[in-house]
C-alpha cells in the first residue's frame, strides 16, 4: 500500500487555532487604529471648516456661513455666497470618516447689515465606540475642544467654550 501525502486533521486544526489566536489579538488593535484615524480626520475637518468659515466671512461680508453646505459645492464649483467652494464636496455633505459635522452660526441674521458674529462647529461620531470615541467642536475663537463621551457638543451658541481643550492648538 502506498503512503498518502498531505496533512493530518490534527495538523490542520492546530494551524486554524493559531490563525484564530493571531486574529483575536490583531482585530482589536485594528479597530483602535481606525478609531484613532477617524478622530484625527474629524479634528482636522473641524479646523478646515473653521478656516473656511473665516474666509467666507471676509469674502462675502455676511459673517459666518449659515451651514457647512454653503462652504462647499459640487464639482465643478462656481463660487458664490451659497456655494463658496472652500471645502471639499465630501465634507460639504456633513459626513466624513465616520463623523457627522454641523456648523451653527449665531449673533446676527446672516446679512451684510447684520452678519453672523459667532459660530459653533461640531463633529460627532456616527456610532460611538465604532467610528470614533470623542466628539470635537470649535467656535469663532478657532480653538478645538473635545468630549470623551462622544456626545454632540456645539448644540447651541457658547456650548463649545466650556469643553476640554485639545493641547497643542
C-alpha positions as CSV (number, residue, x, y, z in Angstrom):
1,X,0.0,0.0,0.0
2,X,1.2,3.5,-0.9
3,X,1.8,6.1,1.8
4,X,-0.5,9.1,1.2
5,X,1.0,12.5,1.3
6,X,-0.8,15.5,2.9
7,X,-1.7,17.0,6.3
8,X,-3.5,15.2,9.0
9,X,-6.7,16.6,10.6
10,X,-4.8,17.4,13.8
11,X,-2.2,19.4,11.9
12,X,-4.9,21.4,10.1
13,X,-6.7,22.1,13.4
14,X,-3.5,23.4,15.0
15,X,-2.9,25.8,12.1
16,X,-6.5,27.1,12.3
17,X,-6.2,27.5,16.1
18,X,-3.0,29.5,15.7
19,X,-4.7,31.8,13.0
20,X,-7.6,32.4,15.3
21,X,-5.4,33.4,18.2
22,X,-3.5,35.8,16.0
23,X,-6.8,37.3,14.7
24,X,-8.1,37.7,18.3
25,X,-5.0,39.7,19.1
26,X,-4.9,41.8,15.9
27,X,-8.6,42.8,15.3
28,X,-9.0,45.0,18.5
29,X,-5.8,46.8,17.6
30,X,-7.1,47.4,14.0
31,X,-10.3,48.8,15.4
32,X,-8.4,51.1,17.7
33,X,-6.3,52.3,14.8
34,X,-9.3,53.0,12.7
35,X,-11.0,55.0,15.5
36,X,-7.8,57.0,16.0
37,X,-7.6,57.8,12.3
38,X,-11.2,58.8,12.2
39,X,-10.7,61.1,15.3
40,X,-7.6,62.7,13.7
41,X,-9.6,63.3,10.5
42,X,-12.5,64.8,12.4
43,X,-10.3,67.2,14.3
44,X,-8.7,68.3,11.0
45,X,-12.1,68.7,9.4
46,X,-13.2,70.9,12.2
47,X,-10.1,73.0,11.7
48,X,-10.8,73.1,7.9
49,X,-14.4,74.1,8.5
50,X,-13.3,76.9,10.9
51,X,-10.8,78.2,8.4
52,X,-13.3,78.1,5.5
53,X,-15.8,79.9,7.7
54,X,-13.3,82.7,8.4
55,X,-12.5,83.1,4.7
56,X,-16.2,83.0,3.9
57,X,-16.8,85.8,6.4
58,X,-14.1,88.0,5.0
59,X,-15.1,87.3,1.3
60,X,-18.8,87.8,1.4
61,X,-19.4,90.1,4.4
62,X,-22.3,88.0,5.7
63,X,-20.4,86.8,8.8
64,X,-20.0,83.0,9.2
65,X,-21.8,80.6,6.7
66,X,-25.3,79.5,7.6
67,X,-24.3,75.8,7.1
68,X,-21.5,73.6,6.0
69,X,-23.2,73.2,2.6
70,X,-22.6,76.9,1.9
71,X,-18.9,76.4,2.4
72,X,-18.6,73.8,-0.4
73,X,-20.2,72.9,-3.6
74,X,-20.3,70.1,-6.1
75,X,-17.6,70.0,-8.8
76,X,-17.3,71.9,-11.0
77,X,-18.0,74.6,-8.4
78,X,-18.8,78.2,-9.1
79,X,-18.0,80.4,-6.1
80,X,-20.9,82.4,-4.6
81,X,-22.3,83.0,-1.1
82,X,-24.4,79.8,-1.3
83,X,-21.6,77.6,-2.7
84,X,-18.3,79.1,-1.7
85,X,-16.1,76.2,-3.0
86,X,-13.9,76.5,0.2
87,X,-14.2,72.8,1.4
88,X,-14.3,69.5,-0.5
89,X,-17.6,68.0,-1.6
90,X,-17.3,65.1,0.9
91,X,-17.2,67.4,3.9
92,X,-19.9,69.5,2.4
93,X,-22.4,66.6,2.8
94,X,-21.9,66.8,6.6
95,X,-20.5,63.2,7.0
96,X,-16.9,62.2,6.6
97,X,-14.7,59.4,8.1
98,X,-17.4,58.1,10.5
99,X,-18.3,61.6,11.8
100,X,-21.2,63.9,11.3
101,X,-20.4,67.6,11.0
102,X,-22.6,70.7,11.7
103,X,-21.8,74.4,11.6
104,X,-24.3,76.7,13.5
105,X,-23.9,80.5,13.2
106,X,-25.5,82.9,15.7
107,X,-25.3,86.6,16.7
108,X,-26.9,88.0,13.6
109,X,-29.2,87.4,10.6
110,X,-26.5,86.5,8.0
111,X,-26.9,89.7,6.0
112,X,-24.5,92.5,5.2
113,X,-26.4,94.7,7.6
114,X,-26.5,92.0,10.4
115,X,-23.7,89.4,9.8
116,X,-23.3,86.3,11.9
117,X,-20.8,87.1,14.6
118,X,-20.4,83.7,16.2
119,X,-20.2,80.1,15.0
120,X,-20.1,76.6,16.6
121,X,-18.7,73.7,14.6
122,X,-19.4,70.2,15.8
123,X,-18.0,66.8,14.8
124,X,-19.9,63.8,16.4
125,X,-19.1,60.1,15.8
126,X,-21.8,58.3,13.8
127,X,-21.5,55.3,16.2
128,X,-19.7,56.0,19.4
129,X,-17.1,53.3,20.1
130,X,-17.0,52.1,16.5
131,X,-16.4,55.1,14.2
132,X,-15.0,57.3,17.0
133,X,-14.8,57.7,20.7
134,X,-14.6,61.5,21.1
135,X,-16.6,64.4,19.7
136,X,-15.0,67.7,18.7
137,X,-16.0,71.3,18.4
138,X,-14.7,74.8,17.7
139,X,-16.2,78.2,18.0
140,X,-15.3,81.6,16.5
141,X,-12.0,81.6,18.5
142,X,-10.7,78.7,16.4
143,X,-9.8,76.6,19.4
144,X,-10.7,72.9,19.1
145,X,-12.4,71.3,22.1
146,X,-13.3,67.6,22.7
147,X,-15.7,65.5,24.7
148,X,-14.7,62.0,25.7
149,X,-18.3,60.7,25.8
150,X,-18.8,61.2,22.0
151,X,-22.0,63.2,22.6
152,X,-22.7,66.3,20.4
153,X,-21.1,69.4,21.9
154,X,-21.8,72.5,19.9
155,X,-25.6,72.3,20.1
156,X,-26.1,75.9,20.9
157,X,-24.1,79.2,20.9
158,X,-21.5,79.2,23.6
159,X,-21.6,75.5,24.5
160,X,-18.2,74.6,22.9
161,X,-16.2,77.0,25.1
162,X,-17.0,75.0,28.3
163,X,-15.5,71.7,27.0
164,X,-11.9,70.4,27.5
165,X,-9.2,71.7,25.1
166,X,-7.0,69.7,22.8
167,X,-3.5,70.6,23.8
168,X,-1.2,71.9,21.1
169,X,-3.8,74.0,19.3
